[in-house]
Amino acid sequence: MWAASEYFSLETGAASDMGRVRDHNEDAFMARPDSGVWLVADGMGGHDAGDFASRTIAEEMLTITAPTSSGDLQTRFMERLGAAHARIRQHAAELGGATVGATMVGLLAHEAHYACIWSGDSRIYLMRDGVLIQQTQDHTEVRALLEAGMITEAEALTWPRRNVITRAIGVSEEPQCDVVRGDLRVGDAFLLCSDGLTEHNEDDDIAQAMAMGRTAQEVCDTLIAQTLSRGAKDNVTVMVLRVHQAGMMT
């Protein structure tokens, strides 16, 4: 999928799989290059819950139309996220108060600017000048312990509650997100993923796949296949956005 502006040409690839263990896929993704929005959501809560949460977030983002500025785009994104959050909480109430939610990463691009917005442990990476940089910081119990100096990096690898998240859309009273912003450059490549990818792939694995000169779609397909070959304990979703020189559409 390609989109063009006077600033850049944008190439998108995406792939998702339920994995080797789960019997359904609670991940959802969407891309609206014309509006400058890319999103991956990872639902939690089981059938008719996690599926609903991730799908609801994606559906709301599909209604975003072309923005007038990067600030306008972020405002529209947060409005739609708030609407999805309310729908998820209503659905949870209808299910008797069950915990229903979804982690979420959103990449926004307008003119020469980008923003990463996230809640939970889905991630966004930026590959720039051959270096992979994680843009997001996991909202997890183990990350909080690491930042507080209470455990070491080595202990974090085997921490029994390392997958416990501390934020998710639909869980708290209001959406809780963090945001990082930057300027786009020709040659940048962004990767959005659910934690099903990072469960089985280190940063070096991701960097290697992104650096081999493949198309955005081929990078996604390669990482999905690699994750499946390693057991894929969870659903796995990967989306790649590559930034090319304006006018390039091949």
SVG drawing of the C-alpha trace seen along z (x, -y; Angstrom):
<svg xmlns="http://www.w3.org/2000/svg" viewBox="-25 -23 48 47">
<polyline fill="none" stroke="black" stroke-width="0.4" points="0.0,0.0 1.4,-3.4 0.4,-7.0 2.1,-10.2 2.3,-13.8 4.5,-16.7 6.9,-15.7 7.2,-11.9 5.9,-8.7 4.8,-6.2 4.9,-2.4 2.8,-0.2 2.9,3.5 0.9,5.5 0.4,9.1 -1.3,10.9 -1.6,14.5 -3.3,16.1 -0.1,18.1 0.5,21.7 -1.3,21.9 -4.3,19.6 -7.6,20.6 -8.5,17.1 -6.9,13.8 -7.5,10.9 -5.2,8.5 -6.4,5.9 -4.7,3.4 -5.6,0.6 -3.8,-1.8 -5.2,-5.1 -2.2,-6.6 -4.5,-9.3 -5.2,-10.4 -1.7,-9.6 -2.8,-6.9 -1.4,-3.5 -2.5,-1.3 -2.0,2.1 -4.2,3.1 -3.9,6.3 -7.1,7.3 -7.5,9.0 -10.5,10.7 -11.1,13.7 -13.8,14.4 -16.3,11.6 -14.1,9.3 -10.5,8.9 -11.6,9.3 -14.2,6.6 -11.8,4.2 -9.1,4.3 -11.6,4.2 -13.5,1.3 -10.3,-0.8 -9.4,0.0 -13.0,-0.9 -13.0,-4.2 -9.6,-5.2 -11.0,-4.4 -13.3,-7.4 -10.5,-9.9 -10.4,-12.1 -7.5,-14.2 -6.2,-16.6 -5.2,-20.2 -2.1,-19.9 -0.1,-17.4 -1.8,-18.8 -5.2,-18.4 -4.4,-14.8 -3.4,-14.0 -6.6,-15.6 -8.7,-13.6 -6.9,-10.4 -7.4,-11.0 -11.1,-11.8 -11.6,-8.5 -9.6,-6.7 -11.8,-8.1 -14.9,-7.0 -13.4,-3.4 -12.6,-3.5 -16.2,-4.3 -17.5,-1.6 -15.2,1.0 -16.2,0.1 -19.9,0.3 -19.3,3.8 -17.4,4.9 -20.4,3.8 -22.8,5.7 -20.6,8.8 -21.0,8.4 -18.0,6.2 -15.3,8.4 -11.9,6.9 -11.9,6.0 -9.3,4.0 -6.6,3.7 -3.0,2.5 -2.6,0.0 0.1,-1.7 -0.7,-4.4 1.7,-6.1 0.6,-9.5 2.3,-11.2 1.5,-14.6 3.7,-16.5 7.2,-16.1 6.2,-15.2 5.3,-12.0 4.0,-11.0 3.8,-7.7 1.0,-7.2 0.7,-4.1 -0.9,-2.3 0.4,1.1 3.2,3.3 2.6,3.2 5.5,1.4 6.7,-1.0 10.3,-0.9 12.1,-3.3 14.9,-2.1 17.0,-5.1 20.5,-5.1 20.8,-1.4 20.0,-1.7 16.8,-0.3 15.4,-2.6 12.4,-1.6 10.1,-4.6 7.7,-3.3 8.3,-2.2 6.3,0.8 3.6,0.1 4.4,3.3 5.1,4.2 8.5,5.4 9.4,2.1 8.3,0.2 10.5,2.3 13.4,1.9 13.0,-1.9 12.8,-1.9 16.0,0.1 14.3,2.9 15.3,5.6 18.1,6.1 17.9,6.6 18.9,10.2 16.2,10.7 13.6,9.1 14.1,11.8 12.7,14.5 10.5,12.3 7.3,14.4 5.0,11.4 7.0,9.9 3.9,10.0 1.6,8.1 0.6,4.8 -0.1,1.6 -2.1,-0.3 -4.7,0.7 -7.5,-1.0 -10.9,-0.3 -9.5,0.7 -9.0,-2.6 -11.5,-5.5 -9.9,-7.4 -7.5,-6.4 -3.9,-6.6 -1.3,-7.1 2.2,-8.4 3.4,-10.3 6.7,-10.8 7.2,-13.1 9.8,-13.7 10.5,-14.7 10.3,-12.2 13.3,-11.6 13.6,-9.8 14.8,-6.3 13.0,-6.0 11.2,-2.7 8.7,-2.3 7.5,1.1 4.4,1.4 3.8,4.8 1.8,6.6 3.8,8.3 3.4,11.6 6.3,10.5 8.7,9.4 7.9,12.6 10.0,14.5 12.2,11.9 14.9,9.8 15.6,6.3 18.5,7.7 16.1,10.1 13.8,7.2 16.7,5.0 18.0,7.7 14.7,8.3 14.2,4.5 17.7,4.0 17.7,6.6 16.2,4.3 12.9,6.0 9.6,4.3 7.5,3.3 5.2,6.3 8.1,8.7 9.5,7.5 6.1,8.2 5.7,11.6 9.3,12.6 8.8,11.7 5.5,13.5 7.0,16.6 10.0,16.3 7.7,16.0 5.6,19.0 8.8,21.1 9.7,20.2 6.4,21.4 4.2,18.2 2.6,18.6 0.4,15.6 -1.3,13.8 1.3,11.8 0.7,8.7 3.3,6.6 2.9,3.4 5.8,1.6 5.8,-1.9 8.7,-3.0 9.3,-6.7 10.5,-7.3 11.4,-10.3 8.3,-12.2 7.2,-10.8 8.5,-7.3 5.7,-4.7 7.4,-1.4"/>
</svg>
